[in-house]
């Protein structure tokens, strides 16, 4: 930890990012410096000690809607993310400032907070409310300012990154990692990813009581990718509980091109309802299994991993008597998609990358993309078109990712060809969808997990 005035100097911030291997260290330093200077302009004493963090977004390479089902996924952190500076206060007040937009949210570290939905303050307020409930002795507030180059509501997990950023700041100023209750329940980064997933979905975690969350019934894949990634590689994880399975190196000389469709993937309103319905289908499958067979199962993965007979039995159960509120065939398609993604595609695709078989990797990614559109039904015309255009423009593979119903598509391309590829991809997309003026196109390597700058 350093004094606030240190992070107002670009040289110090650039050196800190460069030490972590950032090719864009100077750009990241500008964001961090801007956040630090915003705090100083707001009257925070430059001689006070300050924590500085970088929190990336994530790319879900494969694993569409598998995490909360106990399935597996392949994920990577992005080079884009939140740069934030946090200075401890002497009271329980929390002041969060968007240094670029110059917007501010102020609230107390209070277990009875009522975060507003539909505004960015929902995320840090939800974290503060949960932290105050789970750790009653942690009552030190913070002055926090952030800058982000992570596109919002684009499927790159900006909301989860924001939640993690707020938590890391509050954990630091409250020395939370020293609390026995924290160490007992959150002993490592995999546990922290699970816990922060419950901050979003409202569930309890071990001894730590849940509450409202932010309204999404998701899992901890995003948080795992953000907290547990390594540069240059994909992480294969399984969930419920979260387990590390292996690292898969990104082929040398390749980067991810990202096409953000301009169709908002923010988990609010109608998009939230569609997202939660996909989750509800998985829960309905588990409920149908336990009520019909009398055999307990906590996740869909726990059922399908019993083998083909169990999968066939579950399919027969939902065909014979579809649960109320679900159309004929709806749950069968969800079951088929999960089995394909969890049991076959994720593992086989990782193996193909390991042996350098990009043709097989592309074939498996195409199957995943089609299953997302036809079975999961979370793709839109724009993301289907982006994936098709990318492959037509000689990407090794391309797929929509994240919650769906908008958002982004990744494409694996040669780094040397990435600028030309990105330019043509964007031109093709805007010609077809001129109304999507909010579309964004960028490139990223597989980046570092979240960290505090030295």
N, C-alpha and C positions, 0 to 999 in steps of 0.2 A: 504494500500500500504506500502511496505517495501523497504529497500535499496537492490540493486542488490547483495551485498555480503551476505545478509541473505539467499538468495535462492541458494547460492553455498554450503550451509551446509546441509547435508542430514537430520540431526535431526530436523531442522526447517521445512523442506518440509514434512517429515514423520508425524510430529505432525499436520500440516495443513491438510493433507489428512485424517489422522485418525479422526480428529474432524468432518469430513464429512461422517464418517462411512465406509471408504474403508477398506476392509479386506486385500487388497494388497497395503496398504499405503506405505510400504517401496519400493516396485517396482515402484510405481508412483513417489515417491520422487527421485529415481535414474534418471528417465527421466527428471524431472524438474531441478534437479541439473546439469545434463549434458547440458541442454539448457542454464542455467545461466552461467556455466563455459565457454561455447562456446562464449558467449558475452564478458566475461572478457578476454578471449584469443584474441578476436578481438580488444581489446583496449578500451572497454567501462568501464568507471570509476565505480568501485565497490561501491562507496559512493553515486551514483546517485539513485534516487528513481525508483523502478521497480514495474510493475504489473505482477502478475503470475496468469495464468488461467488453468483450465482443461475444455476441450470441447470433449464430447463423440461422438461416432457414434450412430446409431439408428437401431432398428429392426422393420421392418414393419410386425407385426404379421398377420394382415389381412388388405385388402384395396388396392388391386392391381390396380394401375393406376386410382385411384378414385379422388385424391385430386384436380387436375387441372380441373376436371369435376364438382366440387362443392360437391363431395361425402364425405363419412366418412371413417375412418380407425382406427385401433387399433395399437398403437405404443409404444415402450419402448426405453429408452436410454441404451447404452451398458456400461460396465465397462472399455472397451478399448476406447482410444481416444487420443487427442492431449494435451500434456503438453507444455506450452509456457511461456516465460518470455519476457516482452516488456519494454524497457527503452525509454522515450521520448528524442527526439533530439531537437536541437535549429534551425533546418532548415526544409525544406520540403522533405528531402530525406527519403526514406523507404528502409531499408535493412532487408531482410528476409533470415534466415539461417536455413537449415536443419542440426541440430546438429549431427545427426547420419551419414548422407551421406556426411556432410561437403560441401554441395552445397549451393550457395548463389545467390540471385537475388536482384538487386539494381535498384531503379527507383524513380521518383519524385511523390509526391502527386499532380497529374496533371489531369485536366479534358480531356486532349487530349491524354492520354496514349493509346498505341496500344498493348494490351496484346497478346502474342503469343499463339496460340492454339497448343495443343499437348505437352505442358510442364507444370509442376506444378506451375510455376510462373503465369500462366494465372489466377489462382484463387485469390491470393492476389492483383494482378495488377487490375483485374476487380473490386474488392472491392474499391481499392484506387481511381480508375477512377470515379466510381459512387459516392463515398463520396465527392470527390472534386467537382463534378458537382452539387450535391444536397446541399452541405454545403460549399459555397465559402469561408467562414471565417475560415474553419478548414484546416489549412495549416501546422500543426506541424507533422513532420515525426517521425519515430520510428526505433529503432534497436530491432529486434524481432528474437528470436531463438526458435525452436520447436523440440520436439521429439514426435513420435507417435508409439503406438503399435496397431493402428487400421489398419487392412489390406486394402491396396489401391485397388481400382477397384474391390471390392469383393461384392458390393451390400449393404455394411454397412454404406454407405453415407459418405465416407471419404472426398469427394469433398465438400459437403455441410458443413461438420465439419470444413474443412480448411477455407472456406469462412467466417463462423461464427467466427473462431479464429482470422482471420485477422481483421474483423470488430470490435470485442470486444477490441482488442489492440488499434486500431486507435480511436475508440470512447473514450477509457479511456484517452489516452494522449492528446486528443483535448477537453476533458471535454464536449463532444458532448451532453450528456444528459441534460446539463444545457441550451442548445440553445433553444429559443422559437420555432423555426421551427421544431426542433427535437421533442420537447414535444407535439407540436400540431399534428404532423403526426404519431409519434411512442410512444404512451402513455404507452404501456405495452408490455410484452413478446410475446403475441399473435400477436400484431401489428408488433413487430420486426421480428418475424418469417415470416410474410407475406412480409415485406419489403425486407428481405434477399432472399426470394424466387424470387422476381423481380430482385435482383442483378444477379441471375443466368439466368432467362428467358428474361431479357431485358425490361420488361414491366415497365410502370410508376406506381407509388404508391401514391395515394392521390395527394398531391401537388409536389411530388418528381419525377422529370422527369426521364424516363428510358433511356437506351442506348443499346449497343450491347449485354450485358450479356456474358455468356460463351458458348452459342449456343444450349442449351437445352430448350425445350418448356414444362417445368414441372411446378409443383405447390410448395406448402410450407409444405408438410407433413414432409419431412426430417428435415427442420428447426424447425418445431413445436415439433417434437420428441426430438430434441437435446436441445431446449430451455425451454420446458414446461413439462418435465417428472418428476416423483417422484419415489424414490427408492421403489422397491418391488411391483410396480403396472404397469399396462398398462393404457395408456391414450386413451380414445375415443374422437376423434375430427372430426368435419366437416369443410369444407373449402369453400372459395370464398363467403363470408369472413370466416376467421378461427374462429371457435367456439369450446369451451370446452364443452363436453357433460357429461362425467363421468370418474371415475377411476374404474378399475377392478383389484382386487388384484391377483397377481400371486399365485397359490396354494402353501401353505407352504411346504417347503422341496423340491421345484422344481427349476431348472435352465434351461437356454437355452443352448443347444449344437449347435454350428455353424459349418457347413461344407461348406467351400469355395471351389467351384468346380475347380478352376484353369482356368476356361473360363473367360477371362477378361470382366468385365462389365463396363469398362470405357466408358464414353459417348463421344467417339471420332470416327471418321471414319465411317465404316459401322455400328458399334453398335449405333452411334449417329443417323444415318439415320433410323434405325429400331425403335429406341426409339421414335424419333419424328414422325414417321408414325403412331404409336399407338395414340399419342396425336392428330395427324391430323385427324384420324378417328372420334374422339370425336368432334372436331371442325366442321367437315363436317356434322355430324348429327345435330348440332345446326344450322348451316347455311341452311341445307335443310328444317328444321322446320320453321325457320323465313321466308325464301323466299316463301315457299309453303302456309303457313297459314296466313302470315302477322302479326303474333303475336310475340312479342319480347321475347327473352330468352337469358340470358348471359351465362348460363351453361347447361350442359346435365341434372344435377340434378334438375334444375328449371323446366325442361320439364317432367321428369319421375315422379316427386313428385306430378304432377297434377292428377295422377291415371292411372288405366289400360287403359282407353279410349285414353288418350294422348300417352301412350306407343305404343298401337296398331296403332294409327294414324301415329306416326313417323315411325314405321316399314313399314307401307304400302307406305309411301312417298318414302323411299329409295329403296324399292323393285320395285315400279312403274317406277322410274327414278333414277337409281344410279348415284351419282355425278361423273363427269369425273375424271379418275385416280384411281377409286376404283373398284375392281373385284366384280362380283355378289356375294351377301351374306356376303361380308366383313364387311359392316357397320351394318348389322343385327346382326352378331356375336358380334361385339363390343357393341352394344346396349344391347344384352342379358346378356353379361358378366357384364356390369356396373349395370344393374338392379339387378342381382343376388347378386353381392358383396355389393352394397350400400344399397339396400332396405331390404335384408334378412340376408346375412351371417354375416356381421360385428356386427350388433345389437344382433342377436340370439346367436352368439358365445360368446359375452360378458356376456349375461344373463346366458348361460350354465356354464361359469366359476364362475360367482357369486354364483350359487347354488351348485357348486362342481360337476357338471355333466360332467366329462371328456370324457365320451363316446359320448355324443352329441357334445361336442366341437370338438372331433376328426372327427366326421362325417361331420361337417360343414367345417372344415379345408380341408378335402379331396375334398369336392365339389369345394372349392376355388382353390385348386391346379389343379384340372382337368379343370376347366374353364379357368385358366391361360394358360394351354397347348392347349386346343381345341378351345377356343373362342378368347382369347387375343393373343394367339400364341407368347408368350414371354418366354416360357420355352425351354430349350435345353435338349438333351438326358441326359447330366450329372446331371442337377438339378432334372429332373424327377426321375433318378435312386437314387440320394441321398435321396429324400423324401421317396421313396418306401423302400429303405434299412433301413432307420431310423425307420419306422413303423414296419418293419419286426424284428427289434432289440428291440422292446418293448418301443419305444417312445410313449408318450401319443398322440402326433400329430406332424406333420412335414409339412413344406411348403417352396417353394421358395419365395424369397421376393426381394423387390427393383425394379429397372427398368426392370430386366430380361435380356434375351439374354446372359446368363451366370450368374456370381455372386454366391450367397450363398443360403443355405437352413437352416432354424432353426428347431430344434427338442426340444420339451418339455420333459425333463427327470428328474428323481429323482436325487437330488444332490448327495446322497450317492452312486448312481450307475453310476454317470456321467463319472468318469475316465475309467471304464471298457467299458461303452457304446461307449465313444469317440474312444478308442483304436480299438474296433472291427469295428466300422463304418468306420474309416479311413482305416483299413486293407481291408475291403470288397471293398471300393471305389477304392483304388489303385490297387487292383487285377483286377478290371474290366476296369479301365482307367489308365493304367501304363504311358501313355503319358502325363497325367496331373500332372507333377511334381511340379507345383506351388500351388497345392491344400493345404489348411490349415484347421486345426480343432482346435477348442477352445470352452471354456464355458464362459458364462457370466450370472450374475443375471440381473434383471431389475434395471438399475442404476440411478444415479443422473443426472439432467440436467446440462448444462454448468454453471460454477461459477468461480468467482475470489477468489483466496486463501487469507485468512486474514493473 
